[in-house]
Amino acid sequence: MKNISKLILVAIIGILLSSCCNTTEPQQTATSDSTHVDSYFTNFFARDCCGVTGADGYYSVPLPDGRVVWIFGDSFLGTVNPDGSREKRSPVFIRNAMAVQDGDSLRSIYNVIDGWESSLVIPPDAVKGTEFSEDSLWYWPGDGFVENGKLKVFMTAFYQADTGNWGFRWTGANLATFSLPEIKLEKIDHLDYPGEVEIHWGHAICDDADDYTYIYGAGDKYPYVARAPKGNVTEPWEFYTGSSWVNDSRLAKPMANFKGSEQFSVIKLNNKYVLLTQSGDFLESSLYSATSDLPYTGWSNKKELYKLEPLVKVKDLFAYNPVAHPYFTKNNELLISYCVNSLNLDDLFQDASKYRPVFIRVPIDLILENK
């Protein structure tokens, strides 16, 4: 049960630190002047078998061939029963997985090592092939992008330093490289960029600028930004100090004066950069946006867009870590997902829907218009 109890901590960590091109055209919710649930994508990931049946994270990366890869954190596998319950399996969950969307199909990707279902990306020093490999040293994924024909995905490493539910510690940022089109892991690069505070680099990526790839991270609840030469993300980074770019990561300062979630998004919409993040207390939080002409400073026009909450309001359920999916913009509405979890561990086994994402549509005009 030690492994089970850590599942809820994935979501709690996110709160405490913060808190289109389908080959088959999906049926979308009608255009609205306000934010609303996207039933197609919400139902698309409510799967009862044949791969990941519940997860958090939910980053998406469009691939050059028109497919989309979805990146998950802690993921349940197996089959959901007709009554909506899921059995406790071994391992109970894996730390990361992916799924490839091709039109209306979705194929989960993870490892099976010596008969054990295992995370897709496992730290080289982790014990492999047993349930222990999901419990001692692991990766929780960040954002991803395609560079020079390769899929790059940031991986944040954690290890079990002490006993108890809060005994895990961050141990560094890493970058996993996958070959395309087969999505086969090629290598893992460790990124050694210490800071005055612990910054989990790679939880958001903006690759829309001409000369640089911008890499974002959360540190002490504030957003930070670094940049790498376009097409060479493993080259030495520069770090924003609030007024200039420097080579020393320890001089990095927050790029905005407001706090947000561990996972967030920075995207470009209609020649404006948009920061989307979560703010609020533990059980009541909201999706916020801010805009700028630059991807690293000048954030203004901060506004609340939507109350983040489960589709069905039930005791102990909460919502966290909103992430944007601009590739699926339609009818001038941005697609955003957020995760749902429960403070009651048994809820996750009694009702699979309590650990599945909600997708919403936010009118782009609502984000960009000045208050």
C-alpha positions in Angstrom: 0.0 0.0 0.0 3.0 2.3 0.2 3.1 2.5 -3.5 -0.7 3.2 -3.7 -0.4 6.0 -1.2 2.1 7.9 -3.3 -0.3 8.2 -6.2 -2.3 11.0 -4.5 1.0 12.8 -3.8 1.6 13.4 -7.5 -1.4 15.7 -7.6 -0.8 17.2 -4.2 2.8 18.1 -5.3 1.3 20.0 -8.2 -1.1 21.9 -6.0 1.4 22.7 -3.3 4.0 23.8 -5.7 1.3 26.0 -7.3 -0.8 24.8 -6.8 -5.8 20.1 -35.9 -4.9 17.7 -37.5 -6.7 14.4 -37.0 -7.1 12.3 -40.0 -10.7 11.8 -38.9 -12.3 15.1 -38.0 -13.8 14.9 -34.4 -17.2 16.2 -33.5 -16.6 19.3 -31.4 -18.8 21.2 -29.0 -20.5 24.2 -30.6 -18.7 27.5 -30.5 -19.5 29.5 -27.3 -18.7 33.0 -26.1 -17.5 31.5 -22.8 -15.3 28.7 -21.6 -17.0 25.3 -21.8 -16.2 21.6 -21.5 -15.1 19.8 -24.7 -17.0 16.5 -24.5 -15.1 14.9 -27.4 -11.6 15.0 -25.8 -13.0 14.4 -22.3 -14.7 11.3 -23.5 -11.7 10.3 -25.8 -9.5 9.8 -22.7 -12.1 8.0 -20.6 -10.9 4.6 -21.7 -11.7 1.3 -19.9 -9.1 -1.0 -21.3 -6.2 -1.6 -23.6 -3.6 0.7 -22.2 -3.7 3.8 -20.0 -7.1 4.1 -18.3 -6.4 7.0 -16.1 -3.4 9.4 -15.7 -2.3 13.0 -15.0 0.0 15.3 -16.8 -1.5 15.3 -20.3 1.0 17.2 -22.4 0.6 16.9 -26.2 3.1 17.2 -29.0 2.2 17.2 -32.7 4.5 15.0 -34.7 5.7 15.7 -38.3 3.6 13.0 -39.8 0.3 14.4 -38.4 0.0 12.1 -35.4 0.0 13.5 -31.8 1.9 12.1 -28.9 0.3 12.5 -25.4 2.6 12.4 -22.4 1.3 11.2 -19.1 2.5 11.2 -15.5 1.3 8.5 -13.0 -0.8 6.1 -15.1 -3.2 3.3 -14.4 -3.2 0.3 -16.7 -5.4 -2.7 -17.0 -9.2 -2.9 -17.3 -11.9 -0.8 -15.8 -14.9 -2.9 -14.6 -18.4 -2.4 -16.0 -19.4 -0.7 -12.7 -16.5 1.9 -13.2 -14.2 0.4 -10.6 -10.7 -0.7 -11.1 -8.8 -3.5 -9.5 -5.6 -3.0 -7.5 -2.8 -4.5 -9.7 0.9 -4.9 -9.3 2.4 -2.5 -10.0 -0.6 -0.4 -9.0 0.5 2.3 -11.5 3.5 3.4 -13.5 5.3 6.7 -13.3 5.1 7.8 -16.9 3.7 6.7 -20.2 2.7 8.0 -23.6 -0.1 7.5 -26.1 0.0 8.1 -29.9 -3.2 9.6 -31.4 -3.8 8.9 -35.0 -7.2 10.3 -36.0 -9.7 8.7 -33.6 -7.3 5.9 -32.5 -5.1 6.0 -29.4 -2.3 3.6 -28.7 -0.6 3.5 -25.3 3.2 3.2 -25.0 5.0 1.9 -21.9 7.5 -0.8 -21.0 7.1 -4.4 -20.1 10.3 -5.7 -18.5 10.6 -9.3 -17.5 6.8 -9.5 -17.4 6.4 -6.3 -15.3 4.5 -3.4 -16.7 6.9 -0.4 -16.2 7.3 3.2 -17.0 8.2 4.2 -20.5 11.3 6.1 -19.3 13.1 4.7 -16.3 16.2 6.4 -14.7 19.3 4.4 -15.6 20.1 3.8 -11.9 16.6 2.5 -11.0 16.0 -1.2 -10.2 14.4 -2.6 -13.3 11.9 -5.4 -13.7 10.1 -5.2 -10.4 7.5 -3.1 -8.7 10.4 -1.5 -6.8 11.5 0.2 -10.0 8.4 2.4 -9.8 8.9 3.3 -6.1 12.6 4.1 -5.5 13.8 6.4 -8.3 11.5 7.6 -11.1 10.7 10.3 -13.7 7.7 12.5 -13.8 7.5 14.0 -17.2 7.3 17.6 -18.3 6.6 19.2 -21.7 7.9 18.0 -25.0 8.6 19.2 -28.6 10.2 18.0 -31.8 13.7 19.1 -32.7 15.7 18.0 -35.8 13.3 15.1 -36.4 13.5 13.8 -32.8 10.9 13.9 -30.0 12.4 15.6 -26.9 10.6 15.2 -23.6 11.8 16.7 -20.3 11.8 14.3 -17.3 12.0 15.4 -13.7 13.7 12.8 -11.5 12.6 12.0 -7.9 13.9 9.5 -5.4 12.7 8.1 -2.1 15.0 9.8 0.4 13.1 9.2 3.6 10.4 7.0 4.9 6.8 8.2 4.8 4.5 9.7 2.2 6.5 12.9 2.0 9.9 11.2 1.9 10.6 11.7 -1.8 13.0 14.4 -3.1 13.8 16.0 -6.4 17.1 15.0 -7.9 17.4 16.8 -11.2 16.1 17.7 -14.7 16.7 15.4 -17.6 15.9 15.3 -21.3 14.7 12.1 -23.1 15.2 11.8 -26.8 13.1 9.5 -29.0 13.5 8.5 -32.6 10.6 9.1 -35.0 8.4 7.8 -36.3 8.6 4.7 -34.1 9.0 6.7 -30.8 11.9 4.7 -29.5 14.0 6.0 -26.6 17.5 6.8 -27.8 19.1 8.6 -24.9 18.7 10.5 -21.7 20.7 13.7 -21.0 21.1 15.0 -17.5 20.8 18.8 -17.2 22.9 20.3 -14.4 21.6 23.8 -13.8 21.6 24.6 -10.1 19.7 27.5 -8.7 19.1 29.6 -5.6 15.8 27.8 -5.4 14.9 24.3 -6.7 13.6 24.9 -10.3 12.0 22.0 -12.1 13.0 22.9 -15.6 11.1 21.7 -18.6 7.5 21.8 -17.3 6.7 24.2 -20.2 8.3 24.7 -23.6 7.8 27.5 -26.1 9.4 26.8 -29.5 7.6 29.5 -31.5 10.4 32.1 -31.5 12.8 32.3 -34.4 16.2 32.1 -32.7 15.6 30.3 -29.3 13.7 27.6 -27.7 12.4 28.8 -24.3 12.4 26.4 -21.4 10.3 27.2 -18.3 10.3 25.8 -14.8 8.6 26.3 -11.5 10.6 27.3 -8.5 9.2 28.3 -5.1 5.8 28.6 -6.9 7.1 31.2 -9.3 7.8 30.8 -13.1 11.4 30.9 -14.4 12.7 30.9 -17.9 15.8 29.8 -19.7 16.6 29.6 -23.4 18.7 27.5 -25.8 19.8 28.1 -29.4 17.0 27.0 -31.8 17.6 23.4 -32.8 20.2 22.8 -30.0 18.4 22.5 -26.7 21.3 20.6 -25.1 23.7 23.4 -25.8 24.4 25.6 -22.8 21.4 27.6 -21.7 21.0 31.2 -20.8 18.9 32.3 -17.8 16.7 35.3 -17.4 17.4 37.5 -14.4 14.4 39.8 -14.7 16.4 42.3 -16.8 19.0 40.4 -18.8 20.3 37.0 -19.9 23.2 35.3 -18.2 25.1 32.0 -18.3 24.9 31.3 -14.6 21.7 29.4 -13.7 22.1 30.5 -10.0 21.3 34.1 -11.1 17.9 33.2 -12.6 15.0 35.2 -11.2 11.2 34.7 -11.7 10.0 36.0 -15.0 6.7 37.1 -13.4 5.6 38.4 -10.0 2.7 36.0 -9.5 2.7 32.4 -8.4 1.3 29.5 -10.3 1.2 25.8 -10.8 4.0 23.3 -11.2 2.7 22.5 -14.7 1.7 25.4 -17.0 1.9 26.5 -20.6 3.5 29.3 -22.6 2.2 29.5 -26.1 1.9 32.0 -29.0 -1.6 33.1 -30.1 -2.1 35.8 -32.7 1.4 37.2 -32.3 0.9 37.4 -28.5 2.6 35.1 -26.0 0.2 33.7 -23.5 1.0 32.2 -20.0 -1.6 29.9 -18.7 -1.4 28.7 -15.1 -3.3 27.8 -12.0 -3.8 29.8 -8.9 -5.9 29.3 -5.7 -6.0 27.2 -2.6 -5.9 23.5 -2.3 -9.5 22.6 -3.1 -10.6 25.7 -5.0 -8.5 27.0 -7.8 -8.8 28.7 -11.2 -7.2 28.9 -14.6 -5.5 32.2 -15.2 -3.9 33.8 -18.2 -1.4 36.6 -18.8 -0.1 38.0 -22.1 3.1 39.6 -23.4 4.8 40.6 -26.6 7.8 38.6 -25.5 8.0 35.0 -24.2 10.1 35.9 -21.1 9.0 39.2 -19.6 6.3 41.9 -19.7 3.5 39.7 -18.5 0.3 41.7 -18.0 -3.5 41.5 -18.5 -3.7 38.7 -15.9 -7.2 37.4 -15.6 -9.2 34.5 -14.3 -10.6 32.4 -17.1 -12.3 29.4 -15.5 -12.9 27.7 -12.1 -11.1 24.4 -12.2 -13.3 21.7 -10.8 -14.3 18.1 -11.5 -17.3 17.5 -13.8 -19.2 16.0 -10.9 -18.6 17.9 -7.6 -18.0 15.1 -5.1 -16.4 15.4 -1.7 -12.6 15.1 -1.7 -12.2 15.6 -5.5 -10.0 18.4 -6.8 -8.6 19.7 -10.0 -5.0 20.8 -10.9 -2.2 21.5 -13.4 -3.9 23.0 -16.6 -2.0 22.5 -19.8 -2.8 24.1 -23.2 -3.0 22.1 -26.5 -2.8 24.8 -29.2 -2.5 22.2 -32.0 -6.2 21.4 -31.5 -7.5 25.0 -31.7 -10.8 25.1 -33.5 -13.5 27.8 -34.0 -11.1 30.3 -32.4 -11.2 28.3 -29.2 -8.1 27.0 -27.4 -8.1 23.4 -26.0 -6.9 23.1 -22.4 -6.8 20.0 -20.2 -6.7 19.8 -16.4 -6.3 16.8 -14.1 -8.8 15.4 -11.5 -7.9 13.4 -8.4 -9.2 12.6 -4.9 -8.0 13.0 -1.4 -9.6 9.6 -0.6 -7.3 6.9 -2.1 -10.1 4.4 -2.3 -12.0 6.7 -4.6 -9.5 6.0 -7.4 -10.3 2.3 -7.3 -14.0 2.6 -6.7 -14.6 5.0 -9.6 -12.1 5.4 -12.4 -13.6 8.7 -13.5 -12.1 10.3 -10.4 -8.6 10.1 -11.9 -9.2 11.3 -15.5 -8.7 14.7 -17.2 -11.3 17.3 -18.2 -10.8 19.2 -21.4 -12.2 22.7 -21.9 -12.4 25.2 -24.7 -11.5 28.8 -24.0 -12.3 31.5 -26.6 -9.0 33.0 -27.7 -10.6 36.5 -27.7 -11.4 36.0 -24.0 -7.7 35.5 -23.4 -6.3 38.3 -25.6 -8.8 41.0 -24.9 -7.7 43.7 -22.5 -9.7 43.9 -19.2 
